[in-house]
Amino acid sequence: MRNKFDSQLEKLHEMMIAMGSMIEKAITLAIHALVQQDEAMAKQAIAFDIEIDQMEKDIESMCLKLLLQQQPVARDLRIISAALKMITDMERIGDQAADISEIALFLIGETYVKKLEHIPQMAAATSKMVTESIEAYVKMDLELAQQVIAYDDVVDELFDNVRNEIIELIREDASNGPQLVDLVMIAKYFERIGDHATNIAEWVVFCIVGKHVGE
């Protein structure tokens, strides 16, 4: 019975990795669509959101199956419960990558007011957080989870840089306002992705120590 449970738990881990990989691809496509003004990439990232939504449902089904058909001990219960919480954040990351891509579609054909620098940096930083938060879950790596949580400060600082820069650009020339507002919205979506990755890492900490961060 335990061998079967361990096998199903391993399958859960594989599904979590697959969902995490899909989210990383969506983020990468979204930022490339923005920087390169690539319509095909933007549409692919938006289409990924449907697959990510289905992955959330599949993982939720697997978790409920494990809870109902098996009798997990306390640590197993924490792992399954955390997975149920994490997939909500993962699904929202997919939503936000799609939102970024929709704005990127709208901006195709426009000349950017300023070369995009901080936003791609935010994309790289948040993608790193997503990757490492899922890795921390699979490996039950407390140190890595804590590093992800701390790294959110880097993303927050990058967002502040983008916001301040855009405020200054609008002051210089208000006619650029509509595009600049779109860009600050994109930066805000990346900041939110960082927040969701932080939430995932906090649930990893819960898995390992049995206490949620902030309790």
PyMOL commands that set and color helices and strands:
alter all, ss='L'
color gray80, all
select helices_A, chain A and resi 2-36+39-69+74-107+118-139+142-172+174-209
alter helices_A, ss='H'
color red, helices_A
deselect
rebuild
show_as cartoon
